[in-house]
Amino acid sequence: MDSNTDNMKSLDNWFIKQSKMLNKLDKLANEYKISFLQYNVLLHIKQRGSISPTEIAEAIETSKASISRILRVLQKKGLVDRSYGSTQDRRKIMVSITEEAEIIIEKLTKKIAEIQF
């Protein structure tokens, strides 16, 4: 076997392991009616406190449109609150998590820590 074939097999194995890990994480998050990506967004908001959607998008390296959709879903589920950054500029929106989200983050984080990959 040449080194290119070995490299391709190693890369393929890595992708398979990553996929399995993400599937496990998504299954755990689904127990709380959220996706693993939504959990990551909630966790990021918790760590930063009140934060703008733009800052979230930059931090987790995704588009502002994707974050807007995720935040809409999380707000409908009662997991995030949106507020205006100032009364003068209602374009600036800040996001924070609710008490229900705090509980989910705590429980899900414990379950994730127990996973054997």
Secondary structure by P-SEA (a helix, b strand, c coil): ccaaaaaaaaaaaaaaaaaaaaaaaaaaaaaacccaaaaaaaaaaaaaccccaaaaaaaacccaaaaaaaaaaaaaaccbbbbbcccccccbbbbbbcaaaaaaaaaaaaaaaaccc
